[in-house]
Amino acid sequence: MATILLLIIYLAFISLGLPDSLLGSAWPIMRANLDAPFGMAGVLSMTVTVGTIVSSLLSGAVVRKFGTGAVTLISCIMTAGALAGFSYAPSILWLIVCAIPLGLGGGAVDAGLNHYVAERYKAHHMSWLHCFWGVGATAGPMIMAAFLSGDSSWRDGYLTVAGIQFALVIVLFVTLPLWKSRSVNQGAVLDAEQTETEMSLGNEGLPKMRMSGVTYALASFLFYCGVEITVGLWGSSYLVKERGLLADQAAQWVAIYFAGITIGRLITGFITFKLSNRLLIRGGQATALAGALLLLLPLPTGFSLAGLLIMGLGLAPIYPCMLHETPARFGKEQAGRIMGYQMAVAYTGSTLMPPLLGLLAGFAGIGIFPLYIVLSAGAMLLCSERLNVLLNKRKERASEIGVPL
């Protein structure tokens, strides 16, 4: 029963990733079809992300009242309906209205399922969740590209993804009793584990030196999410306008970018047994920066396409490893609070950085896309390395005064 429920959760995360990359893939055609300003994609993306932030902040109270299964079911109904609304949109205003439930539903599923798995399943399943999100994010542009390359339109692509979401709604409805059974069976164990944890933590605060570097950690999350979402949203437009690719070809390469993230996270799940989080974060950031430089340098188009794949592979380990490293960086007592800060800042990066590029591109053209990504990836690496320096100093200081870490 637990295995069946876990498979359903994985399916839910695939469906969570499906809409995330659709807009960027379809936007070159959608913009012309709806006679929309070029930077409007940033506004739509920001609307979705703001909805995600709101529902994520409220998800804890809502899940406690209604249960994870019911919240996931309602959220998937909202996202499926919003995607169907996209497919019939007669204007940009209609898209903005539909973007609100799309963000609200996606944020509730994301936060609720992450919390559910963290409490009830072994730790390695959390890593696979992010990989399955990548499966959805990769499949989204591929579905859209298939429709753009044929006689169909972007509307049919959105309608198809909406149909997949509605199929998940049926599965969730049929299996709703499994969620309640799982909660009842493990309730006593969870209560005992929570009590034991609270007793072991005690009431003492963490030494102030443990808190050093929080700002750099938050900045790393901001720039990471900014880079990941900006490439997914504007990569297709850059390839069409600056590199001369057809819309369906550009969408396929955006799908390859997300495939790099997905495959990279699958591999990361295995190599974490051999390499530390810090090494994986550093290596991923350096690899992502190298891929961005391939986009920036005046090289043949093939190098730019390879740069997208390299960026995807480089970005893959950064986010899950930074999340997992939080207790080691700042202590278990403060990890929960700082984790909340990190997620909030991550969503902020997703909300603000893509539309900022859209605004700049409105003045300077989409050709600034590679430079924007290089600067953002470089800033992420610098903040992360600055944090490592502070953590090393903290470790040395703790050793001198005999404070355990």
N, C-alpha and C positions, 0 to 999 in steps of 0.2 A: 504493500500500500504506500509506504514511504517513497519507494522507487517510482511508482506511477505519478505521485504528486510532484516529485522532483522533475520528471520529464515534462509535466505540464508547466512547471515554472520555467524550464528552459525554453519551451515553446513560447511562453509569454514574453521572454526576453528577446527572442527572435522577432516577434511581432513589434516589440518596443523599438527595435532598431530599424525596421522597415521604413517608417515615414521619415526618419531623421535625414536621409540623404536624397529623398525624392525631389525636394524643392530645388536644390542646387542643380540637379541633373536636368530637370525639365525647364528651368527658368529661361534659358535663351529662347525657347519656343513659346512659353507661357507669356513672356514679356511682350513679344510681338503680337501674339493673339489677343491679348487684353489691352494693348496699347498702354503699357505701364512704364513708369520711369525706371531706369536701370537700377537705381539703389533701393527700389521698393522691396526687393528680396530680403534686404537687411531688416526692414521694418517687420516683414512677416516673420522672419526668424526670431527677432527680438520679442514679438508678441507671443510666440510659442514658448520661448524660454521664460518669459515673465510668468506665464501660466504654470510652467513647470516649477518655478521657485515657490510660488504661492501654495500649490498643492503639496509640494515636498515639506514645507514648513507645517502644514496642517495635517499631514498624513498620520503622524503619531497619534493624535487625539481621535482622528476619524477611524483608524484601524482598531484602536482600543474599544471603541464603541460598537463598530459593525463587524469587525473581523477582517483578516487579510483576504480571504476568499471572496467575500461580498464586495469589498472595495476594489479588488482586481477585476471582478466581473463588471461592475458599473463603469470603471475607468476604461475598460476595453470597449464597452458600448459607446462611450463618449468619443474615443479615438476613431472607431469605425465609422460612426456617424459624421464626424468632422471630415474624414478622408472622402466619404461619399459626397459631402458638401463641396469639397474642393473640385471634384470631378464635374459638378454642374455649375460651378461659379460663373456668373455672367459679368462680374466686375471685380476689381481689386478690393472694394469694400466688403464684398461677400467673402473673399479669402481671409480678410482680417478677422471677420466675425467667426469664421470656422477655425481660425488658428487658436482662438481662446480655449474651446473645449479640447482641442488637440494637445495643447500644452498642459492643461489641468489633468487630463486623463493620463498622459505619459508620465508626469511627475509623480502621481499617486502610485502608479504601478512600479516605477523605479525605486522609490523610497520604501514602499511597503514590502516588496519582494526581497530587496537587499536585507532589510531588517529581519524578515521571516527566516531567510536562509542562514543569516549570521547566528540566530538564536537556536535553530533546530537541526542544522546539518554541519558536517565537518568543514573545516576551514577551506580545504582545497576546492570545494564546490563554489565558493564565492568567486574564485578566479575564473572558473569555467563560465559563470554567468556573463562576465564581460566579453568572453569569447563568443558566446551565443548572441549577444547584442551585435557583435561585429558581423555575424552571419546574416542577420537581418539588414544591417546597414550596407552590406555588400550586395545582397539580393535586390534591394530597393532600386538602385540605379540600373541593375541588369534588367529588371522588369521594365523600367521606364525606357531603356535603350531599345528593347525589343519592340515596343510600340512606336517609338520615334522613327525607327528604321523601316517600318512597314507603312501600310496605308492608314493606320490608326493614329490617334492623337494622344497628347499628354493626359487628356481627360480619361481615356481608357486605362492608362497606366494607374492613375489614382483610384479608379473604380475597381481595378483588379486587386490592389492592395487593400482597399476597403473590404472586398469580399473575403480576403484571407483573414482579416481582423474579425469579421462577423463569424467565420468558421471557428475561430478561437473562442468567441463568446459562447457558442453552443457547447464546446468542450468544457469551458469553465462552469457553465450552468449545470451540466450533467454531473460533473465531479465535485460540485460544491460541498456535499457532505464529507468528502475526504479531508478538507481543510479543518472542519470542526473536529473530526476524529483525531487528526494529528495533534491538534492543540490540546485536547483533553488527555490524550495518552502521555504527553510529555509535560503537562502542566506542573505536576509535583516535582519532577526532576529539575525543571527550570527554576522553580521557586527555591529548591534546595541549593542549586548552583549559585543563584543570585545572592542568597543569604550568606553562603560561604565566601563569595567574592567581597561582599560588603564588609564582612568581619575581617577579611585579610587586608583590606585597604585602610580601614580605620578612618579617623577623622582628621588626620594631620595633613596639612597642605604640602605641596612639593616645594623644594628650595627654589628660589627665584632663578637661579642659574639654569634650571631645567627649561625655563620659559624663553631663554634667549634664542633668537632665530625664528620665532613664530612668523614675524613679518615676511621674512624671506621664503618660508614655506608657503604662506598664503600667496605670495607673488608668483611662485612656481606653478601653483594650481591655476591661477588666473591666466598666465601665459600659455600653459599647456592646453587648456580648454579653448582658449582663443585661437591657437594655431590649428587644433584638430577641426573645429567647427568651421573656421574661415576657409580652410582648404576644401572641405566638403561642400561648402556653399558656393564659393566663387571659382573653384578650380575649373569647372566645366566652362564657365563664361570666359576665363582666361585662355583656355585651349582653343575655343572657337574664334575669339576676336584677335588674339595675338599670334597663335600658332596655326590658324587656318584649318582646324579639324572640323568635320561635320558634327552636328549636335549629338547624333547617336554615338559617334566614335568618342567624343569627349565624355559622354555619360559612362561609356564602358571603362574609360581610364579612371574616372572617379570611383567606379566600382572596384577597380584593381587597387586603388589607394586604400579603400576600406578593407579589401581582402588582405592587404599587407598588415593592417592592424589586427585583423581576426587571426590570421595564421601566426603572426608574431606572438599574440597572447596565448595561443594554444601551445606554442613552443616554450614560452616563458613559464607556463605551468609546470613543465618538466625540469627546466634548467635552474629553477629556484632552489632545487635540492643541492646544487653545486655552487651557485654564485650568490653573493649577498645582494640585498635590495639596493644598497648604495651603488654597487658596481653596475647593476642592471639599469638603474636610473641614469647614471652618468653615460654609460654606453649608448642607451637609447637616445638621450638628448644630443650626443655628438653625432649619431647616425642621422637623426632627423635634421640637424643643421646641415650636414653634408648633402642630404637630399634637396634641401631648400636652396643651397648654393648651386646645384645643378639646374634648378629652375631660373636662377638669376643670371648665370653666366651666358654670354652670347654663343650658345652651342646649338647644334642641330636639334630638331624637335624630338628626336629619339631620346636625347639626354634628358630633356624636360619630362618626358613620360617615365623614364627610369627614375627620375628624381621623385615623382609622386609615389612610386612603389617603395623606394628607399625610405621616404618620409613615413609612410605607413608602418613599415617594419620597425623604424626607430621609435615612433610614438607608442608602439604596442605595450612595452613593459612599464612605461613611465607612470601612468595613472594608477594602476593597481599596486605597483610597488611603493609609490609614495603614500597611498592609503595604508598599506600594511606596515610601513615604517613609522607611522605616527606614534605608537606607544614607545618604540625604541628611541625616538627623537625627544619626546617630551614627557615620558612617564605614563604608566597605566592610569594613574589617578586623574590626569588631565586629558587623556587621549580622547574621551568622549566629547568633551567640550570643544577641544581644538578640531576634532573631526567635523563637527558642525560648522565651525568657522570655515574650514577648508572647502566643504561642499557649497556653502553660500558663495564664497569667492569664486569657486569653479564655475558656478552658474552665472555669476556676474561676468566672467570672461567670455562665456558662451553668448551672453546677451549683448555685450557692448562692442566687442572687438570685430565681429563680422560686419555689423552695420557701419562701424567706423571706416572700414575699408571701402564699403559701398559709397560712403560720403566722400572719401578722398578720391575714389575712382570717378565720381561724378565731375570732379574738377581736373584731375590729371590723367584719367583713363585707366582701364584695367591693367595696363602694363606695369603699374606699380605693385601688382600682386606679389611677385617674387620678392621684391625688396621688403615689403611689409612682413612677409613670412620669415625671411632671414632675420630681420631685426627682432621679431617676437621670439623666435626659437633661440636666438643668441641671448636675449634677456632672460629667458627661462633657464638656460644653462648657467649664466652668471649668478642668478639668484640661488640656484641649487648649490653651486660650488661655494658661494659665500656662506650658505647655511652649513655646509660640511666643515668649513674652517671654524665657525663658531662652535659646532658640536665637538670638534677635536680639542679646542681650547677648554670647553666645559669638562671634557673627560680628563684632561690633564689637571685642571683645577680640582675636580672631585677627588682625583687620586692623591693630591697634595694634602687635602683637608680630611680625607678619609670618609667621604660621603659615597655610599654605594649607588651605582647606576643600574 
